[in-house]
Amino acid sequence: MSTAVLENKPNVPEVIPTYTATLIIRRFDPDVDTEPRWQDFDVEVFGTDRILDALHKIKWEQDGSLTFRRSCAHGICGSDAMRINGRNRLACKTLIKDLDISKPIYVEAIKGLPLEKDLIVDMEPFFESYRQINPFLMASSGTKDGKERKQSPVERARFDDTTKCILCAACTSSCPVFWTDGQYFGPAAIVNAHRFIFDSRDEGAQVRLDILNDKEGVWRCRTTFNCSEACPRGIQVTQAIAEVKQAIMRGQA
């Protein structure tokens, strides 16, 4: 075949290969089940599909009763945190091709929070801890010019890492202390306290340090690094907790 013939040959669409993945999902329907049960599904997926895509296909094509949370599907809202092969992850950020598809993929709800249905847990205890640390700017007066509260790039960098939290609860529900002690504030609440404690514009650092200097506060952390490994945003959670501990011991941020 000549070069000219090759050049004039119409483009042929590339066929994207598919394969069958087996998802074993921990199901629970409070109207029917007394205990959670495992159910397996075979689903045809593309190499670029995520766990969230597979869950959608199961719900839309096989079992419409499958229940899970999701919203943005781009790793920003944090609503689809779940345990995938024993690790806390976001379903929308976990590519199936990055898992061992020669084996079943186990999917279940995150631990440590009350199970409501299938992959959904009651997030209220998590958000209650979050609210207790006053996750908002505390300032006694307005700015002189009535505009923004200015800070230097260095001051902003001091708490930059902890501004990335999306409140997915992946870190908190990966913590063994949180599993066994429902009163522990948990990593996410401490991370969000850190975000304001070290903000130069905030005046409520001592208030938050006093709240976390409690038997259920930062001193319950056992530094297992589960939280840092689970964070889908790459926040150094354990380091943030250590910095809050140091601030408490110094008596200031």
MIMARVEX-979098 format. One line per field, with one value per residue: residue number from 1; chain; x, y, z of N, C-alpha, C in turn. Coordinates in Angstrom, 1 decimal. Example, Ala and Ser with C-alpha at 12.3 -4.5 7.8 and 13.67 -1.06 7.14 Angstrom:
residues 2
seq: c(1 2)
mol: c(A A)
n.px: c(13.2 12.8)
n.py: c(-5.7 -2.2)
n.pz: c(7.8 7.1)
ca.px: c(12.3 13.7)
ca.py: c(-4.5 -1.1)
ca.pz: c(7.8 7.1)
c.px: c(13.2 12.9)
c.py: c(-3.3 0.0)
c.pz: c(7.8 7.9)
END
This chain:
residues 253
seq: c(1 2 3 4 5 6 7 8 9 10 11 12 13 14 15 16 17 18 19 20 21 22 23 24 25 26 27 28 29 30 31 32 33 34 35 36 37 38 39 40 41 42 43 44 45 46 47 48 49 50 51 52 53 54 55 56 57 58 59 60 61 62 63 64 65 66 67 68 69 70 71 72 73 74 75 76 77 78 79 80 81 82 83 84 85 86 87 88 89 90 91 92 93 94 95 96 97 98 99 100 101 102 103 104 105 106 107 108 109 110 111 112 113 114 115 116 117 118 119 120 121 122 123 124 125 126 127 128 129 130 131 132 133 134 135 136 137 138 139 140 141 142 143 144 145 146 147 148 149 150 151 152 153 154 155 156 157 158 159 160 161 162 163 164 165 166 167 168 169 170 171 172 173 174 175 176 177 178 179 180 181 182 183 184 185 186 187 188 189 190 191 192 193 194 195 196 197 198 199 200 201 202 203 204 205 206 207 208 209 210 211 212 213 214 215 216 217 218 219 220 221 222 223 224 225 226 227 228 229 230 231 232 233 234 235 236 237 238 239 240 241 242 243 244 245 246 247 248 249 250 251 252 253)
mol: c(A A A A A A A A A A A A A A A A A A A A A A A A A A A A A A A A A A A A A A A A A A A A A A A A A A A A A A A A A A A A A A A A A A A A A A A A A A A A A A A A A A A A A A A A A A A A A A A A A A A A A A A A A A A A A A A A A A A A A A A A A A A A A A A A A A A A A A A A A A A A A A A A A A A A A A A A A A A A A A A A A A A A A A A A A A A A A A A A A A A A A A A A A A A A A A A A A A A A A A A A A A A A A A A A A A A A A A A A A A A A A A A A A A A A A A A A A A A A A A A A A A A A A A A A A A A A A)
n.px: c(0.9 0.6 2.1 0.5 -2.1 -2.4 -2.4 -4.8 -6.7 -9.6 -10.1 -10.2 -12.2 -10.9 -11.2 -12.3 -11.2 -13.2 -13.9 -14.9 -15.7 -15.9 -17.9 -18.2 -20.6 -21.4 -24.5 -27.3 -30.5 -32.6 -35.3 -35.7 -33.4 -31.7 -29.1 -26.1 -25.4 -23.5 -23.4 -22.8 -21.9 -21.6 -20.1 -19.8 -17.0 -15.1 -11.6 -11.1 -13.0 -14.4 -14.9 -17.2 -18.5 -19.0 -20.8 -22.9 -23.7 -24.5 -26.7 -28.3 -28.7 -28.9 -29.7 -31.9 -32.3 -29.9 -28.0 -26.4 -24.3 -23.6 -22.3 -20.8 -18.9 -16.3 -14.3 -14.5 -16.8 -16.9 -18.8 -19.0 -17.5 -16.2 -15.5 -13.2 -12.0 -11.1 -9.9 -10.3 -11.7 -12.5 -15.1 -15.4 -12.8 -11.4 -9.9 -10.9 -9.1 -6.8 -7.0 -6.8 -8.2 -8.4 -9.4 -12.2 -13.8 -14.2 -16.7 -17.9 -19.7 -18.2 -16.6 -17.5 -19.5 -23.1 -24.8 -27.0 -28.2 -27.2 -24.5 -24.5 -24.1 -25.0 -24.1 -24.3 -23.1 -20.4 -20.5 -21.4 -19.2 -17.5 -18.8 -18.5 -15.9 -15.9 -15.9 -15.2 -14.3 -13.3 -13.6 -13.2 -13.7 -14.4 -12.6 -10.2 -10.5 -12.9 -12.8 -11.2 -9.5 -6.3 -3.4 -0.1 1.7 3.3 2.0 -0.4 0.4 0.9 -1.3 -2.2 -2.4 -4.4 -6.7 -7.7 -9.5 -12.4 -14.4 -15.2 -15.0 -13.3 -10.9 -11.5 -13.2 -11.4 -9.9 -8.8 -9.3 -11.5 -13.4 -13.8 -14.4 -16.9 -17.0 -14.7 -13.3 -12.1 -10.1 -10.8 -12.3 -10.3 -8.4 -9.9 -10.1 -7.4 -7.0 -8.1 -7.0 -4.3 -4.6 -3.8 -5.6 -7.6 -9.1 -9.8 -8.2 -7.3 -9.7 -10.4 -8.2 -8.5 -10.9 -10.0 -8.1 -8.8 -10.1 -11.2 -10.2 -7.3 -5.5 -6.3 -5.5 -3.5 -1.5 -1.3 -1.3 -3.3 -5.2 -3.9 -3.1 -5.6 -6.7 -8.2 -7.3 -4.8 -3.9 -1.7 -2.6 -2.0 0.3 -0.9 -2.5 -0.5 0.7 -1.3 -1.3 1.2 0.8 -1.0 0.5 2.4 0.8 -0.2 -0.9)
n.py: c(-1.2 2.2 5.3 7.4 6.3 5.6 8.1 9.1 7.5 7.1 8.3 5.9 5.3 4.8 1.9 1.6 -0.5 -2.7 -4.3 -6.8 -6.1 -7.1 -6.1 -6.2 -5.4 -3.9 -4.2 -2.6 -2.4 -0.7 -1.2 -3.8 -5.4 -6.9 -7.0 -5.9 -7.0 -8.8 -8.2 -9.2 -7.8 -8.0 -5.9 -4.2 -2.3 0.6 1.3 3.8 4.3 5.1 4.1 5.3 5.5 2.8 2.2 3.8 2.5 0.0 0.8 2.1 0.1 -2.5 -2.7 -0.7 0.0 0.4 2.5 5.5 8.4 11.2 14.0 16.4 14.8 15.2 15.2 17.4 18.0 16.0 14.2 11.5 9.7 6.6 3.2 1.4 -1.6 -1.8 0.6 4.1 6.2 8.5 7.8 8.9 9.6 7.3 5.3 2.4 0.9 1.2 -0.4 -3.9 -5.7 -8.3 -9.5 -9.4 -6.3 -4.7 -2.8 -0.5 1.3 4.1 3.9 4.1 6.0 6.3 3.8 4.3 3.5 1.1 2.5 4.8 6.9 8.4 11.7 13.6 13.4 13.9 16.5 17.9 17.9 19.4 21.9 22.6 23.6 26.2 27.0 29.5 32.8 34.7 37.9 40.9 43.5 45.6 46.2 48.9 50.4 49.4 47.4 44.5 42.0 42.2 40.1 38.8 36.9 35.0 34.8 33.7 31.3 29.9 28.4 27.2 24.5 23.3 24.6 23.1 21.2 19.2 18.3 15.5 13.5 11.3 11.2 11.3 9.1 7.1 6.8 5.0 5.7 7.3 5.4 3.9 5.7 7.7 10.3 11.7 14.5 14.2 14.0 15.7 17.9 19.0 19.7 21.7 23.5 24.2 25.6 28.1 28.8 29.4 31.5 34.8 36.8 36.2 36.2 34.4 32.3 31.3 30.6 28.3 26.7 26.2 24.7 22.4 21.5 19.3 16.2 14.8 16.0 17.1 15.5 12.9 11.8 9.3 9.3 7.6 8.0 7.2 9.0 11.0 9.4 8.7 11.0 12.6 14.9 15.2 16.5 17.1 15.8 14.6 16.1 18.6 18.3 17.8 20.3 21.9 20.7 21.6 24.3 24.5 23.7 25.8 27.9 29.6 30.5)
n.pz: c(0.0 -0.9 0.3 -0.3 -0.5 2.2 3.4 2.5 3.6 5.5 8.9 11.4 14.2 17.4 19.2 22.4 24.9 27.0 30.1 32.5 35.8 39.2 41.7 45.1 47.3 50.4 51.7 53.1 54.3 56.2 56.5 55.9 56.5 59.3 59.9 58.2 54.8 52.3 48.8 45.5 42.3 38.8 36.5 33.4 32.5 31.4 30.9 31.8 33.7 36.9 40.3 41.1 38.6 38.1 40.2 39.5 37.1 38.1 39.7 37.8 35.8 37.0 39.8 41.1 43.8 45.1 47.2 47.6 48.2 46.2 44.4 43.0 41.6 41.1 43.0 44.8 46.4 48.3 49.0 48.4 49.9 50.8 51.8 50.0 49.0 51.7 52.3 53.0 50.6 47.9 45.8 43.3 42.6 42.4 40.2 38.5 37.0 38.5 40.5 41.6 39.3 38.8 41.0 43.2 43.9 46.9 48.4 50.8 53.4 55.1 58.3 61.8 62.0 62.3 60.4 57.8 55.3 52.9 51.4 52.8 55.5 58.7 58.9 60.9 63.6 62.9 61.7 63.9 65.7 64.0 64.0 66.7 67.0 66.1 63.2 61.6 60.8 63.5 64.7 66.4 65.5 62.6 59.5 59.0 56.7 55.8 54.0 52.7 54.9 55.2 54.5 54.6 52.0 53.3 55.8 54.9 53.9 56.1 57.0 54.8 53.9 55.4 54.5 52.5 53.1 52.5 53.9 53.8 55.6 55.4 56.7 59.4 59.8 59.3 61.5 64.3 66.9 66.8 65.9 68.3 70.2 70.5 71.3 70.6 69.0 66.5 63.5 61.2 62.4 64.0 62.0 60.7 62.8 63.1 60.7 61.3 63.7 63.1 61.4 60.6 60.6 62.4 65.6 67.5 68.3 70.9 72.1 70.6 71.0 73.7 73.6 72.3 74.0 75.7 77.1 75.1 73.0 71.1 72.4 72.4 70.1 68.5 66.8 64.4 61.7 60.0 59.2 57.6 55.4 54.4 53.5 50.7 49.6 50.1 52.5 55.2 57.8 60.3 60.9 61.2 63.5 65.3 65.4 66.5 69.0 69.9 70.0 72.0 74.2 74.2 74.8 73.0 69.6)
ca.px: c(0.0 1.4 1.9 -0.7 -3.3 -2.5 -2.8 -6.2 -7.5 -10.4 -9.8 -11.1 -12.3 -10.2 -12.1 -11.8 -11.5 -13.9 -13.7 -15.9 -15.3 -16.9 -18.0 -19.0 -21.0 -22.0 -25.8 -28.2 -31.8 -33.2 -36.7 -35.7 -32.3 -31.3 -27.6 -25.6 -25.1 -22.7 -24.0 -21.9 -22.4 -20.6 -20.4 -18.8 -16.5 -14.0 -10.4 -11.1 -14.1 -14.1 -15.8 -18.5 -19.2 -19.5 -21.9 -24.0 -24.1 -25.2 -27.9 -29.2 -28.9 -29.1 -30.5 -32.2 -32.4 -28.6 -28.1 -25.1 -24.3 -22.6 -22.8 -20.0 -18.2 -14.9 -13.4 -14.6 -17.9 -16.6 -20.0 -19.0 -16.4 -16.6 -14.3 -12.9 -10.9 -10.6 -9.3 -11.2 -11.4 -13.6 -15.5 -15.2 -11.4 -10.7 -10.0 -11.0 -7.8 -5.7 -7.2 -6.5 -9.5 -8.5 -10.0 -13.4 -13.6 -15.1 -17.1 -18.7 -19.8 -17.2 -16.8 -17.5 -20.7 -24.3 -25.2 -28.4 -28.6 -26.2 -23.2 -24.8 -24.0 -25.5 -23.0 -24.6 -22.1 -19.2 -20.7 -21.5 -17.8 -17.0 -19.4 -18.0 -14.6 -16.2 -15.2 -15.5 -13.4 -13.7 -12.9 -14.0 -14.1 -14.2 -11.3 -10.1 -11.0 -14.1 -12.6 -10.7 -8.5 -5.1 -2.3 1.0 1.8 3.8 0.9 -1.4 1.0 1.0 -2.4 -2.7 -2.7 -5.7 -7.8 -8.1 -10.5 -13.7 -15.4 -15.7 -15.0 -12.5 -9.8 -12.1 -13.7 -10.3 -9.2 -9.3 -9.8 -12.9 -14.2 -14.0 -14.8 -17.8 -16.9 -13.5 -13.6 -11.7 -9.1 -11.4 -12.6 -9.0 -7.9 -10.6 -9.7 -6.0 -7.2 -8.4 -6.0 -3.1 -4.9 -3.4 -6.8 -8.6 -8.8 -10.4 -7.3 -7.3 -11.0 -10.3 -7.2 -9.2 -11.9 -9.3 -7.3 -9.9 -9.8 -11.7 -9.6 -6.1 -4.7 -6.8 -4.8 -2.4 -0.5 -1.2 -1.2 -4.4 -5.9 -3.1 -3.2 -6.9 -7.2 -8.1 -6.8 -3.3 -3.6 -0.9 -3.5 -1.3 1.1 -1.7 -2.8 0.8 0.9 -2.3 -0.8 2.3 0.3 -1.7 1.6 3.0 -0.2 -0.5 -0.7)
ca.py: c(0.0 3.3 6.3 8.3 5.6 5.7 9.4 9.4 6.6 7.8 7.9 4.9 5.5 3.8 1.2 1.6 -1.8 -2.8 -5.5 -7.0 -6.0 -7.6 -5.3 -6.8 -4.2 -4.2 -3.6 -2.6 -1.7 -0.7 -1.7 -5.2 -6.2 -6.7 -6.8 -5.6 -8.2 -8.5 -8.6 -9.0 -7.4 -7.9 -4.7 -3.9 -0.9 1.1 1.5 5.1 4.4 5.2 3.4 6.0 5.2 1.5 2.3 4.3 1.5 -0.9 1.4 2.4 -1.0 -3.7 -2.6 0.7 0.3 0.7 3.8 6.1 9.8 11.8 15.3 17.0 13.8 15.7 15.3 18.7 18.1 15.1 13.4 10.0 9.0 5.2 2.2 0.6 -2.5 -1.6 2.0 5.2 6.9 9.1 6.9 9.7 9.8 6.0 4.6 1.0 0.3 1.3 -1.5 -5.2 -6.1 -9.8 -9.8 -8.6 -5.0 -4.6 -1.4 -0.4 2.6 4.5 3.4 5.1 6.8 5.4 3.4 4.6 2.6 0.8 3.2 6.1 7.0 9.7 12.6 14.6 13.5 14.5 17.9 18.4 18.2 20.5 23.1 23.0 24.3 27.5 27.1 30.7 33.9 35.5 39.2 41.8 44.7 45.6 46.7 50.3 50.9 48.7 46.4 43.1 41.9 41.8 39.4 38.6 35.5 34.1 34.5 32.8 30.0 29.2 27.5 26.9 23.1 22.9 25.1 22.2 20.2 19.2 17.7 14.3 12.6 10.2 11.1 11.0 7.7 6.1 6.9 3.9 6.3 7.7 4.2 3.3 6.7 8.6 11.7 12.3 15.5 13.6 14.7 16.8 19.0 19.6 20.3 23.0 24.5 24.6 26.6 29.4 29.1 30.0 32.6 36.0 37.7 35.6 36.5 33.3 31.1 30.8 29.9 27.0 25.9 25.7 23.7 21.2 21.0 18.5 14.8 14.3 16.9 16.6 14.5 11.6 11.4 8.3 9.5 6.4 8.5 6.8 10.2 11.6 8.5 8.6 12.3 12.6 16.2 15.2 17.3 16.5 15.9 14.3 17.3 19.7 17.9 18.0 21.8 22.4 20.3 22.5 25.7 24.4 23.7 27.1 28.8 30.6 30.0)
ca.pz: c(0.0 -1.0 1.3 -0.6 -0.1 3.6 3.8 2.1 4.3 6.5 10.3 12.0 15.6 18.2 20.1 23.8 25.5 28.2 30.9 33.6 37.1 40.2 42.9 46.2 48.0 51.7 51.6 54.4 54.2 57.6 56.5 55.6 57.1 60.7 59.8 56.8 54.0 51.1 47.5 44.4 41.0 37.7 35.7 32.3 32.7 30.6 31.6 32.4 34.6 38.3 41.2 41.0 37.4 38.2 41.1 38.6 36.2 38.9 40.1 36.6 35.0 37.7 41.0 41.4 45.2 45.6 47.7 47.9 48.0 45.2 43.9 42.0 40.9 40.7 44.2 45.5 47.4 49.4 49.5 48.0 50.6 51.2 52.0 48.8 49.4 53.0 52.5 52.7 49.3 47.2 44.7 42.1 42.3 42.4 38.9 38.6 36.5 39.5 41.5 41.0 38.8 38.8 42.2 43.5 44.6 48.0 48.6 52.0 54.0 56.0 59.6 63.0 61.9 62.2 59.1 57.4 54.2 52.0 51.5 53.4 57.0 59.3 59.1 61.9 64.6 62.3 61.6 65.3 66.1 63.2 64.5 68.0 67.0 65.6 61.9 61.0 61.2 64.7 64.8 67.3 64.9 61.2 59.1 59.0 55.4 55.5 52.9 53.0 55.9 54.4 55.2 53.6 51.5 54.3 56.8 54.3 53.7 57.4 57.2 53.4 53.7 56.0 53.8 51.4 53.6 51.8 54.9 53.3 56.7 55.1 57.7 60.7 59.8 59.2 62.8 65.2 68.2 66.5 65.9 69.6 71.1 69.8 71.8 70.1 68.0 65.2 62.7 60.4 63.2 64.4 60.8 60.5 63.9 62.7 59.6 61.9 64.8 62.6 60.5 61.2 60.7 63.3 67.0 68.4 68.5 72.2 72.3 69.9 71.7 75.0 73.3 71.9 75.2 76.4 77.1 73.8 71.9 70.4 73.2 72.1 68.9 68.8 65.7 63.6 60.3 59.1 58.7 56.5 54.3 53.9 53.0 49.2 49.2 50.5 53.7 56.2 58.9 61.5 61.2 61.7 64.8 66.2 65.5 67.5 70.3 70.3 70.3 73.3 75.2 74.2 75.3 71.9 68.2)
c.px: c(0.9 1.2 0.7 -2.0 -3.5 -2.9 -4.2 -7.2 -8.3 -10.0 -10.8 -11.1 -11.6 -11.2 -11.5 -12.2 -12.4 -13.6 -14.7 -15.2 -16.3 -16.8 -18.8 -19.3 -21.7 -23.4 -26.5 -29.4 -32.5 -34.6 -36.8 -34.6 -32.1 -29.8 -27.2 -25.3 -24.3 -23.4 -23.0 -22.6 -21.3 -21.0 -19.3 -18.4 -15.4 -12.8 -10.3 -12.2 -13.6 -15.1 -17.2 -19.3 -19.8 -20.7 -23.1 -24.6 -24.9 -26.6 -28.9 -29.6 -29.3 -30.0 -30.7 -32.3 -31.0 -28.5 -26.7 -25.2 -23.2 -23.2 -21.9 -19.3 -16.8 -14.0 -13.4 -15.7 -17.6 -17.7 -19.9 -17.8 -17.0 -15.3 -14.3 -11.7 -10.2 -9.9 -10.4 -10.8 -12.7 -13.9 -15.2 -13.7 -10.7 -11.0 -10.0 -9.7 -6.7 -5.9 -6.9 -7.8 -9.5 -9.2 -11.3 -13.0 -14.6 -15.4 -18.1 -18.7 -18.6 -17.6 -17.0 -18.7 -21.9 -24.6 -26.7 -28.9 -27.5 -24.8 -23.4 -24.8 -24.6 -24.3 -23.2 -23.5 -20.8 -19.4 -20.9 -20.1 -17.2 -17.6 -18.9 -16.7 -14.7 -15.4 -15.5 -14.5 -14.0 -12.9 -13.8 -14.4 -13.8 -12.8 -11.3 -10.7 -12.4 -14.0 -12.1 -9.7 -7.3 -4.1 -1.3 1.0 2.3 2.8 -0.1 -0.9 1.0 -0.2 -3.0 -3.1 -4.0 -6.9 -8.4 -9.2 -11.8 -14.8 -16.0 -15.7 -14.1 -11.4 -10.4 -12.5 -12.6 -9.5 -9.7 -9.8 -11.2 -13.8 -14.7 -14.5 -15.6 -17.7 -15.7 -13.9 -13.2 -10.9 -9.7 -11.7 -11.3 -8.4 -8.5 -10.3 -8.3 -6.1 -7.4 -7.4 -4.8 -3.3 -4.7 -4.6 -7.8 -8.1 -9.4 -9.5 -7.3 -8.6 -10.9 -9.3 -7.8 -10.2 -11.2 -8.4 -8.2 -9.5 -10.3 -11.2 -8.3 -5.4 -5.2 -6.1 -3.6 -1.4 -0.3 -1.1 -2.3 -5.1 -5.2 -3.2 -4.5 -7.4 -7.1 -7.5 -5.3 -2.9 -2.7 -1.6 -2.8 -0.3 0.3 -2.1 -1.7 1.0 -0.1 -1.8 0.3 1.8 -0.4 -0.6 2.3 2.1 -0.6 -0.3 0.6)
c.py: c(1.2 4.3 7.2 7.6 5.7 7.0 9.7 8.4 7.3 7.3 6.9 5.1 4.4 3.2 1.1 0.3 -1.7 -4.2 -5.6 -6.9 -6.5 -6.7 -6.0 -5.7 -4.6 -3.4 -3.6 -1.7 -1.8 -1.2 -3.2 -6.0 -5.9 -6.5 -6.6 -7.0 -7.8 -9.0 -8.3 -8.7 -7.4 -6.8 -4.5 -2.4 -0.6 1.3 2.8 5.3 4.5 4.3 4.0 5.6 3.7 1.4 2.8 3.3 0.4 -0.4 1.6 1.1 -2.4 -3.7 -1.2 1.1 0.6 2.2 4.3 7.6 10.2 13.1 15.8 16.0 14.2 15.9 16.6 18.7 17.1 14.2 11.9 9.3 7.6 4.3 1.4 -0.2 -2.2 -0.3 3.1 6.0 7.6 8.2 7.6 9.9 8.4 5.3 3.1 0.3 0.4 0.3 -2.9 -5.8 -7.6 -10.3 -9.0 -7.3 -4.8 -3.1 -1.4 1.0 2.9 4.1 4.5 6.0 5.9 5.1 3.6 3.6 2.4 1.5 4.6 6.0 8.4 10.6 13.6 14.6 14.1 16.0 18.6 18.8 19.3 21.8 23.6 23.7 25.7 27.7 28.3 31.8 34.6 36.7 40.1 43.1 44.6 46.1 48.2 50.9 50.3 47.7 45.1 43.2 41.4 41.0 39.1 37.1 34.5 33.8 33.5 31.4 29.2 28.2 27.1 25.5 22.8 23.6 24.2 21.2 20.4 18.5 16.4 13.2 11.3 10.0 10.7 9.6 6.7 6.0 5.9 4.5 6.7 6.5 3.8 4.4 7.8 10.0 12.5 13.3 14.9 14.6 15.9 18.0 19.8 20.3 21.7 24.0 25.0 25.7 28.0 29.8 29.8 31.1 34.0 37.0 37.3 36.0 35.5 32.1 30.5 30.1 28.5 26.1 25.4 24.6 22.3 20.7 20.3 17.0 14.2 15.1 16.3 15.6 13.1 11.0 10.4 8.3 8.2 6.7 7.9 7.9 10.8 10.7 8.5 9.9 12.4 13.9 16.3 16.1 16.5 16.6 15.7 15.5 18.4 19.5 18.2 19.5 22.4 22.0 21.2 23.9 25.7 24.5 25.1 28.2 29.8 29.9 30.4)
c.pz: c(0.0 0.1 1.0 -0.2 1.4 4.1 3.5 2.8 5.4 7.9 10.8 13.6 16.4 19.1 21.5 24.5 26.8 28.9 32.0 34.9 38.1 41.4 44.0 47.2 49.3 51.7 53.0 54.1 55.5 57.7 56.3 56.5 58.6 60.9 58.4 56.1 52.8 49.8 46.4 43.1 40.0 36.8 34.6 32.4 31.6 31.5 32.3 33.5 36.1 39.1 41.1 39.7 37.4 39.1 40.3 37.7 36.9 39.2 38.9 35.8 35.7 38.9 41.4 42.9 45.8 46.0 48.1 47.6 47.0 44.8 42.7 41.1 40.5 41.9 44.9 46.6 48.5 49.8 49.3 48.7 51.0 51.3 50.7 49.0 50.7 53.3 52.2 51.5 48.9 46.0 43.3 41.7 42.2 41.1 39.1 38.1 37.5 40.6 40.8 40.6 38.6 40.0 42.4 44.2 45.7 48.3 49.8 52.5 54.9 57.4 60.6 63.0 61.7 60.7 58.9 56.4 53.2 52.2 52.2 54.9 57.4 59.6 60.2 63.0 64.1 62.2 62.9 65.8 65.3 63.7 65.8 68.0 66.4 64.2 61.1 61.5 62.4 64.8 65.6 66.6 63.4 60.8 59.0 57.8 55.0 54.4 53.4 54.2 55.3 55.3 54.1 53.1 52.5 55.4 56.2 54.2 55.0 57.6 55.8 53.3 54.2 55.4 52.8 51.8 52.9 52.7 54.4 54.4 56.5 56.2 59.0 60.8 59.6 60.6 63.8 66.5 68.0 66.5 67.3 70.6 70.3 70.2 71.2 69.0 66.6 64.4 61.9 61.2 63.6 63.2 60.6 61.6 63.5 61.6 60.1 63.0 64.3 61.5 61.2 61.4 61.8 64.8 68.0 68.6 69.8 72.6 71.8 70.6 73.1 74.7 73.0 73.0 76.1 76.3 75.8 72.7 71.3 71.1 73.0 70.9 69.2 67.7 64.9 62.1 59.4 58.4 57.5 55.2 53.6 53.2 51.4 48.7 49.6 51.6 54.7 57.6 60.2 61.9 61.8 63.1 65.8 66.4 66.5 68.9 70.8 70.7 71.7 74.4 75.3 74.9 74.2 70.6 67.6)
END
